[in-house]
Amino acid sequence: MAANKPSSALEKEQIFGMAEKEMEYRVELFNKLTQTCFSKCVENRYKESELNMGENSCIDRCVSKYWQVTNLVGQLLGNNQGPM
């Protein structure tokens, strides 16, 4: 038998709840990332149906920085969580 297998219905429910929260967090993070980078990099008046080179570069940099900051904040929060 595997040591990490949930043994009770309560444990399974808790694991499912945690996975659901993680999914909600990831969707919220993606939506914030999209909204932030779009509003920063794309003009309000659309001139073309596709992004131009400047907008593409801006979005690439924005997404990269957003992920770097998100990872850094996650690491800092993880390091600050000690035993309670």
Secondary structure, 3 states (H helix, E strand, C coil): CCCCCCCCHHHHHHHHHHHHHHHHHHHHHHHHHHHHHHHHHCCCCCCCCCCCHHHHHHHHHHHHHHHHHHHHHHHHHHHHCCCC
